[in-house]
Amino acid sequence: ELLLWKQNPRRQNLAHQLEYISMQMLEKNLFRQPYTFFLAAPSQVRAALQISGLKAEEADFRLLANPLDFSVSNLITTDVEAKESALLKDKFILFYGDLANENNLDAFQFLTKEIYARISKVLQEKDVKVYIVGKNAQPVHEHLTGGRIKLIGEVKEISNYLKSALLIVLPLRKSASLHRITEAALWSKAVVTTAAGASELELSSSELALENSADGIAAKITQLLKDPLAALELGEKLNSKLREKHDKINTERKFLQDLHDVLSKPAQTAAGVLQIAIVTEAYGEEAGRIGSHVYQLVQKLIPECKVTVLCPGQGGESLQQHDDNLRILHFADFRAGGGQKPLSRSKTLCSGIFSHLLRHNYDIIQCYPGFSPNGTLAFLAGKIREIPVVMNVFEIAAVDAEQPASFKEAGISYLKKALLRNADYIFTVCEKDYKKLNRLNPRVEQIPLPIKPVSVAEPVQSVRSRFNIPESDFLFVCLGRITRQKGQDLAVKAFARALPALPQARLVLVGSTTYDSEFYEELELLISREGLQGDVLFTDEVKREEALAWLQAADLQIVPARHMQAGNVVIEGWMCGTPVLQSDAVDPNLVNEDCNGYLFRSEDVEDLAQQMLKAYKNRQRLTELAGQGRELVNTKYTFSYLASRYLAAYKQLTL
């Protein structure tokens, strides 16, 4: 690859272009941070405003001139060769700089082709020459010099020529000459230049001889050569003016004053406030798992950012809500056809989201989930617009509920790999997925998945009394729809083994029995065969309030899942004051053995039975274990904590 890059100019040009784009984005995002920037010239301030897209009042850009040591003019240079000494004894006006530089080439030709003819007479009268000094002389310099125009070329010490020159002539038409004008000021030399040449400095015609035309420049040179006192006065005024801004002591004083001003101000927020686009399948407090999650998160982000939520809806692009820091936009679902409700589909396709992101400016695009069709469209739009794309990956690959082996290993398609490798940042919930993703893209972070605050609406007694379960009975609860993936059969088998040592114990399976009817029938046969009727109970599907009431009523929650991402049911148990006994297949594993709960080896019925017995015998500690779990939830499993992690990533991506 390196050899190909060296041999192929097109590859080199592409690499340079990508580097340029990267630097542009870096500068833009840096200037939008809540910092104070000290810049050396007004043109730099103008450039910073243009790059960042900010207005002057939104940014804190301050001028701080580069300090100059004016004492150098008092130094006497003794190391001068004989040839140079002879040159310095002549009377001359000086043009200098890198002679190969495009702007200097233009100025040199302007001087020799147009200005020189107009000043040749006064040069002859006063016996003055024009010295062209600088490195990288080109053939054109040889061609256009001769007579009174002498090509000196590169010299060891330019200060010798600055000190000896009658005037400094810089007829620049394409760029400024900040450092050359300040160098001339050190020696109190009059400078003849153009408005373009002096654009980096806030100077007037009383400090500089400013003209733009060949006639005007020639007239100024002629005037100053005929009136040496006027040239001396002009140079001294330039020196005095620049001392005010560039003297080391004055510069230090100005910096300290500005620094005191900055430190005395309240902390700034990011300039312009970050504009975040969140692309999601659904949005709303009651809009399913993803929709509710995004809703809760957005409430925590909008005090810090301006958030636009892009999600499916009916009709074309429509504004559903617009507050100070929040907009919710709905887009037509291409797959819905005849007006199907957007929330009834899990994978909508809204081309309007793609076109919206192409047309509008955002600092960050975040996709929930990253692998949805709309997330893919948003990813492409972000790459086209050079906007950082953040992907939320809740599960790399779907698993087959009928194939337990697939719970342990699931592949990643080529398309997903391409998206993951090129994402600017990835958030994932599970440790197993984090390890896989980190091999594809180092910009990945494992985050907690919070839940809404838990509140139990019904009295705890009501759920026990509904099934005639006395308060004195030890209650195991499994919460979740009845499926092979959730592993309720493992809990029933383990309960059957442990039951002889568990007097007055019950196992309640809370969740829908219709999702996997074949598995439910197997469970009923197992319960009948083990003689567990009355000891193992099904509630069928219940409302969330009742499910939480069951968790609060339980002595121990069992999570026997063969495969589970996120494990929010564990968090909900802790929030309800109930410890957990879970399979080590739950990812991420939040349980610390004997600290906030218990673990058993996945699909190991004997190990599960032993742990159930252990919890039963140590039931006096169960409240303490649940309290430790709740402390973990209150620390890290909140939307405030999650929003802080997102904001940190946003700032990193926009630096």
N, C-alpha and C positions, 0 to 999 in steps of 0.2 A: 504493500500500500504506500509506503514512504517513497519507494522508487517511482511508482506511478505518479505520485503527487509532484515529485521533482521534475518528471518528464512532461507533465501535462499542464500547460498554462491555465487551461479552463478550470482544472481542479484547484489550482492556486487562487485564481480569481474568486471562485466560489467560497473557498476557505476565508479569504480576506473579506468577502461580502458578509458572510455569517459572523465573522468577528466584529465587523463594523456594526451590524444590526444588534449584536449582543451588547456592545459598548453603548449604543444609543439607548437601549432599554435600561441598562445599568445606570446611566446618567439620569435618565428621566425619573426612574424610581428613587434614586438617591436624592435628587433635588426636591422630591415630594415628601421626604421625611421631615419630622418636626425638629429640624436642626437649624442653627444659624450658620450661614455660609459667608466666609470672608473672601472676596474676589478682588483682583488687583486692578481692574479697569472697567469702565462703564460698558464697553463692548462685551466683556465677560458676563456682566449682569444681564444684558439684553439677550445674550445667547442662552444663559441659564433659564430665563423666563420662557424663551421660545422652546427649548428642549423639554421643559417640565410641563408646559401648557398652563402654567399658573399666571394669575394676574399679580402685579407688583404688590398689591396689598395683602395677598394670600401668602407670600413667601417672605422669608427674612434673609435677604441678600444684602450684604453690607460691603462697602468699598474699603479696602485697606491696602494702601500703596506699598509696593515693595520698598524696603528701606535702602537708602544709598549712603555710602560713606564719603561725605564731601571732603574729608581730610586728604584724599588721594591727590587732589590738585596741588597740595603742598610738597609732595614728594618730587625729588629730582632724579630723573633717570640718567645714569652715567654709562650704562652698558649699551652704547650705540656704535654700530660699525661705521667705518669711514664713509662708505658709499651712502649709507642712510643719513649720516650726519650732513653730507653735502646736500641731499634732497631736502632735509629739514630746514636748511638755511635759505632755501628759495621761498618766495612768497607764493602761496597757493590757496585755493579753495578745495574742500575735500568732499568727495563722494565715496562712501564705503559700505561694505556689507558682503554677504555671500554672493559672489558675482553670478553663480549659476542659478540662483533663486529666480523664479519666474517674475515676481514683482520687481526685483532689482534689475533684471534684464530689461524690463519695460521702462523703468526709470532711467537706466543708463542710455538707452536709445533715445528717449525723450530729451535727455540732457544733451547728447552729442549731435543729434540730428536737427533738433528744433530750437533749443535754448542757446546752444553755443554760438550759432551764427549771430544771435542778437546781442551777445556780450563780448564777442571777439575784440571789438574796438577798445572797450574799456580794459580788457585783459592786457592788450598790447600797450595801452597808455600807462598802465600801472605796473607793467611787467609781472603779471600774475599768471600762474598756471592752474590747470585743473588736474588734481590727482585722483586717480581711480584706484582704490585700495580694497583688497579682499581676496579670499581664496577662490579657487575653482574658476579661473579666467577661461573664457570660451573663445573660439576663433573670431566671433563677432567683436570681441573686445580689441583684439589685435587689429581688426579691419577698420574700426571706427576711432582708433586713437592715433596720435601723432601730433607733431607741432607742440602747441601749448597744452594739449590733452595728453597726459602721461599715464600709462598703465603701470602702476607700481606692483600690483599683484598682492600676494600674501605677505604679511609682515609679522615680526615677533611680538611687537607691542604697539597696539593701535593708539595707546594714550600719548605716545610721542607725536603722532600726527595730529591728534585732537588738540594737544597743547600748542602746536606750531601753526595750525591752520588759521587763515583769516576769517573764513566762514565755513559752515557745514551746509552743504546743499543736498537735499533729499527730495527730489521731485517725484514722489511716489503717487501713482494713480490707482493702484489696486489694493493697497493694504496700508496699515498703520506702521509706525516705526517707534514704538514706545521706548525700547531700550537704547536706540541710537540718540534720540532726543535727550533722554536723561543722562546719557554719557556726555553729550555736548554740554549739558548744564553743569556738570561737575567742573568743567574748565571754563565756565562762563563764556561760551562761544555762541555767537548769533547763529540761528538755524533758519534757513530758507526752505520751506516745505509747502505741501498742499494741505487742504482740509482733510483728505483721506489719510495723509501721513501723520497728521496730528490728532486723529479721531480718538485715540486711546487716552488722550490727556485733555483735561478741562483747562485749556489755555486760550488766551485771546491774542489779538494782533499786537498788543503791547509787550508780549513776551516772545512771540514768534513772528517771522516774516511769512505771512500766509498768502499764497496766490495759487490759482489752479491752471491758468493759461500760460503758454510759453512766453507771451509778451509780458504778462504780469510778473512772472518769476524773473525774467531777464531784467525788468525794471528794478525789482528789489535788489538783485545782486549788484547792479550798476550803482544804485543809490548807496548801498553799504560799502562798496569798494571806494567810492568817492568821498565818503564821510566815515572814516574809521572810528570817530567818537560815537557816532550813532550805532555802529556795529558793536562797540564795546558796551554801550548802555543797554542795548537789546540783550546781549549775552548775560549781563549782570542781573537784569530783570528776570530772565529765564531761570538763572541760578537761584535767585531769591524766592521766586514763586514755587519752585520744586522743593526747596528746602522746607517750606511749610508742610508739604505732604510726605516727602520722602526722606527727610532727615531721620536718622535712627531714633533719636530721642523723641521727636514728635510722633513718629510712627508707633513707638512703644506706648506713648501716652494715649494716643487715639485707640489703640487696641485695648488697653486696660479700661478705658472709659466705656467702650462698647461691651467688653466682657462683663463689667459691673452691671450694665444695663440689661444684658441677657440673663444674668444670674438672678437679678432682682425681679424678673418677670415670672408669672405663673408658668408651670410646665405647659408646653405646647402640645397640641394634638397634631397628627399628621396633616401636612398641608393639603388642602383640597379634600380631605376625608376619603378613605378608600371606597371605591365603588365595586361592590361584589355582586356578581350574577350567580344565582343558585338555580341549577336546572334539576328538577325533580319530577317524579311520576305523579305525585299527589302532594297537596299541601292543605293543612287544616288540623285543628285540634282533634277532630274525630275522623280523620281521613286515612285510617289504617296505620300500620306500624311506621312506614317511611314518612307518610304525610304528617303524622303527629310528631315524629322525631324532628323533622325539619322545622315544623311550626315552633316547637319549644326552643330549638336552637336559635332561630331567627330572632325571637324575643330577647335573647341575650346578646346578639350581635348588633342590633340596631342602635343601641346607645353609643357604639364606637364606629360603626360603618353605615354607609348607604347601601341597602340591600334591595336587589330586584329579584323576585322569585318568578321563574319561568316554568309553567307547568301546563299540562293538557286541559282543554276545556272545549266548549261548543262554539262553533262559528270561527271567524278569523281572530286575529290578534285583538284582545280586548283587555282594558284596564279594569281590574276588579277592586283594587284598593290602592290608594295613594296617600301615604302619610309623609311626614317630613323625611324620615329615613327608610321608608319601606314602600315598595311598589310590588303589586302582585299582578302578573300578566298571564292571561290564558290564551292558548293557541289551539287551533283546530287539529284534531287527531286524524291523520291521513288514513289510518287503519280502521277508524270507527265507521266509515261508510255512512250509513243512514242515521246519523245522529245519536249513536250509542253513547251512553254516559261515560265520561272519561275514567271514572274510578273503577269501572267494571273490567278494565283491561290492565294487565300487568306490564305490558310492553307497548306503549303508545309510540307513535311516530309523528312528530310535528315539524314539518319543514319550516314553519314560521319561526321556530326557535333559532334555527340555523341562520336564516336571513336577518333576524333581529340582532344576533350577536355580531354579524358582519357589518351592520350599519351603526352600531352604537359602541361607545367607548366604555370599557370596564377595566379595572385593575386586576381582578381575579375572576376566573370562571370556575365554579365548583359543581361537580356532578354527583347527584344522588339517584340511583347508584351509578357508578362509573361505566358499567357494561351495558346499560340500557341503550336502545336505538337513539333516544334523544341525547343521552350522554355522549354517544359516539359522534353525533352531529355537532354537539357543543365542543367536543375535543377538536374536531376538524376546524371549526370556526376560530377557536382560540389559537391554533397553530398558524392559520392564515393571517390573523390579526396580530400575532406575536403577543398574545395575552397569556400569562401563566395559567395552566389548567390544573386544578386539584381534583383528584378522583377519590371517591369514597368506595371502598371495596368491602362489602359485608360478607361476601363468600366468593372465593375465586371461581369455583365450579360447582354447579348443582349436583347433588348426590341422589342416587336412586334409593328410595325408601325400601324397595324390595331386595336390594343387594347390599347386605351389611358390609361387604368388603369395600364397597365404594365409599363408605364413610371414612375409611382410613387413607385413601389416596384418590385424588381426582385430578385429571390432567387439565392443562390450560391450552386453549385453542391458539392458533397462530395469530388471529386477529386480536385476541385479548393480550397476547404477549407484546404485539406491536404497540398497542395502546399503553400498556404498563411501562414498557421501556422508555417511551417518549413523554410520559406524564411529567409535569414539573414537580408534583408532590402527590403522595398517595397516603391516605389514612386507611388503616384496616383495624379490625376489632380483635382478630384471633391470632394467637401466637404461631400456630401452624402456618397460617397464611402469611404472616409477617416474614417468616423464614424463607418461604418460597419467593415472595415479592422482593425481598432484599437481594436475592441473587439476580433479579432482573433489573432492579433500579434501587440505588442506594438512598434515594430521596423518599423513603417510606417511614411511617411512624405508626406504632400501635397505640390505639387510643381506647379509653373506656367507653362503653355504650350506656349512657344514663337512662333512667326511667322517669316517668312523671311522678311527682310526689304521691305516695300511697295514702289513701284514706279509706277506712272500712265503714261503709254506710250502715250495714245491718249489725245488730248486736251479735256477739259471738255465740251466745246461747242458742240462737235461732237455727244455726246450721247443725249443731250437734243434736238438738232436740228433734229436728226434722227426721233424723234417722235413729232416734232413741239411743244416742250414744251418751252415756253418763259422763259427767265431768271427771270422774275418777279413772276412766279408761285412758290408756296411753294411745294417742292417736298419731298414726303415720299417714301423711298425705302425699299423693303424687299429683301434681298439677300439669295438665297438658292434654291435648286431644289424644285419643287412644290409637296409637300407631306403633308399628314395629320399631320405627326410628326412636320413639320416645322410651321404649324398653319397659313398658309396664309388666310384661310377662316375667322379666327378671325380678322385679319387685315382688310379684305374687309368689314365685318359686322360693325366693329367699325368705319371705314372710312365713311360708308353709314350713320351712326347715327350722326357723327360729321360734315359731309360735309356742311349742311346748315350754320354752323358757320365758315366754312373754305373757304372763297372766293378765287378763283384762286389757288386751291390746287389739286395736282395729287398724285396718288399712283401707283408706278411702281414695278411689281413683276419680279425680275431678277433671272432666273434660268430655268433649263430644265423642259419642260411640259410633257415629255414622260415617266418619271420614274413611276408615278402613274396616268395613264390615266383616271381612274374612278374619282379620286379626282379632276383632272383638269376639267373634264366635269361638276362636281358639282359646281366648282368655276365659270365657264362660265354662268351656269344657274342662280347662285346667282347674278352675275353682271348684267345680263339681267333683272332679276326680280326687282333689286333695281334701274335700270336705270342708271348704272354707266359706260356705254360704253363711251369711250373717257376720262373718269376720272380715270379709273383703266386700266393699260396697262401691257401686258406680253412681255418680250423680248425673251423668250425661251432661250436655252443654249447659253452662250457667253464665250469667252476666258477670262482668268484671268485678262488681262490688261483692258478689257472693263468692267468687273465686278467692278474692283477697280475704274475705271473712273465714274461709276454710283454712287459709294459711295462718291466720291469727289464732284460729282454734286449735291448730295442730301442735303437738309436742315436738315433732320432727318432720321436716320436709324431705322426701326422697326424690332424687333426680337420677333415675337409672338409665338415662339416654345412651343409646349406642353412638349417636352423633348429635352434637348440639353446638351451634355457633352463638356466641355472645352470652348465653346463659342468664338472661334477664330475670328468669323465674327465681334464680338464686338470690339476686338482689332484692326482688320483691318479698321473698321470704324473710330476709334480714330486716327489711323495712317494717314488716309486720311483727317483728319480735320473735321469729322462729329460726332456729339453726337448721343447717342442711347436711344431708348425707348424700353425696353425689358421686357419679361415675367420673373417673379421670379422663373420660372422653369429652367432657364439657370443656370448651375452649373459648375464651381463656379460663384457666382454672384459678378461681379466686379463693378457694378453700385452703386454709392452712390447718393441717391436721391437729386436732385437740386445741386449736386456738379460736377458730370461728366456725368449726364444723368438722365433718368426717369425710374421708374418701374411701372408695373401693375400686379395685381393678375392673376395668370395663368388661362386662359380660361374665364376670366371675361370681356366680350365684353364691358359692360358699363364703367368699370374702364379704359380699353384701350382707349375708345372714349374720356373720360374726360382728360386723359393724353395727347392724341394727340392735343386736344384743348388747353391745358395748354402750351405745347411746342410751338404751333403756336402763341399764344398771347405773349410769352416771347422769340420770335425769336431773339431779340437783344442780348440775353445771350448765344445763342447756340454756338457761336465761343469760348466763355470762357469755356463752359462745355466740348467741344471737347478738348481744350487745357489741362484741368485738366486730362482728360482721357489719352491723349498722354503722359503726364508726368509720369503717373503710368506705362504705357507700357515701356517707356524708362528706368525706374528704375528697374522693375522686369521682364518684359516679353521679355527678350533678351536671346540669347543662351549663352552669356558670363555669365549672372547671373545663368542660369540653370547649366552650367558646374561647376561653383563655388560650387553649392549645391551638385552636384555629387562628386566632389573632396573631399569635407568635409566628405561625407559619406564613400568614399573609405578609407580615412585615419583612420576614426573611426573603420572600419571593419578590418583594417590591423594593428591596434595597438597591 
